[in-house]
């Protein structure tokens, strides 16, 4: 039996200010990961639909980019206001589509997306150029100008947060958008298109095309009328996108995979560290590029901390994401659950010991997996070196500060890291040595729209949030005006 979708009517593409069926007439079923049942079907867009969306965005660019920052600011503030008024619909869509507990979609996901629009609405009014002093007999002006059509390609795990983190700065800077959400979790994007239209975003400035990632994504990235790419997803796909974009010298902002190391020193507040460690690896059922999935523990407290964690994680509320008390919901698909189990099995084969969890749960037909802790996993195990994207924690012991840093930096990723210690000097030394773009001391995942977010190494290029994000969506133009000396 099919579930009930939060959408008021049949989902359609949004191109040039008009709702339309996919040109090929095909639709794709959307499944509730908590039950395995169909909750909606959405258009399966084609490359022809993508071309139409790009053409609409290109046609709308001159008018939108010519608006003052203050005009764009007013509209983006209206977007934030309308999202707030429709918060429950957005929260329900994210919960149904992703399997994310309603507690978090109401309290974190949608409010965070709203904050992105509010923050960049304010920054839209500050984006201006500068005058540079030079020894030349001239006046040099530096202007910041929008890029043009931006392709926003967003993932399944945080549909609204990661759409807003691209759309808000790109629109604030005067760009137009073609948005391709993840094929498995597009429902909230249809609600967002309605809000953007109702807020007064002109026709063609925002365009929504749903459909297969490989076919549509590759086509959009390579299109000559797309000026820049903003992508969040896997490192493999991100590298391919950056390569295609590089062939035509267009910028590609890529926020990619992570495999965060959470370092707990013996002097840390143990109770606080336990809470931080659990939150860092179970949030969003571990489907989180910033997950703290690698726990590095100083040897004197290793056994104590592992024992506390093993006793605690089975009690973290797991179940239906529609239950306000649920903290851990299902994984997004059976495919993802199978992958998580394979990596757990590999960790055990490599010498690890499962001290909590370790096998799928049979619950309501959904794709559930319990929080899992594995100790003694060698550093070269795939479960340590690769992103698991599930609620799995590998634990490694260390003896010295230098060893902790070496282990933390030993993967190809460099997105997030945490340091739990009571020693401020140690925290400063270690965070300086860690090759990760986002770090926390005595906490995890403390984020704000004003603080830049992005990684080192295979975790991507560019930054989201903060003034740095706004600059991603502009280019500089230098104008030097000759000023003859006074006669």
Secondary structure, DSSP 8 states (H G I E B T S, - for coil): -----SSSS---EEETTEEE--TT--EEEEEETTTTEEEEEEE---HHHHHHHHHHHHHHHHHHHHS-HHHHHHHHHHHHHHHHHTHHHHHHHHHHHH---HHHIIIIIHHHHHHHHHHHHHHHTT---EEE--SSSEEEEEEEEE-SEEEEE--STTHHHHHHHHHHHHHHTT-EEEEE--TTS-HHHHHHHHHHHHTT--TTTEEE--S-IIIIIHHHHH-TT--EEEEES-HHHHHHHHHHHHHTT-EEEEE-----EEEE-TTS-HHHHHHHHHHHHHGGGG--TT---EEEEEHHHHHHHHHHHHHHHTTS-BS-TTSTT-SB---S-HHHHHHHHHHHHHHHHTT-EEEE--SEE--TT--EE--EEEES--TTSHHHHS---SSEEEEEEESSHHHHHHHHT-SSEESEEEEE-S-HHHHHHHHHH---SEEEESSS----TTS-B--EETTEES-BSHHHHHHHTEEEEEEEEE-----
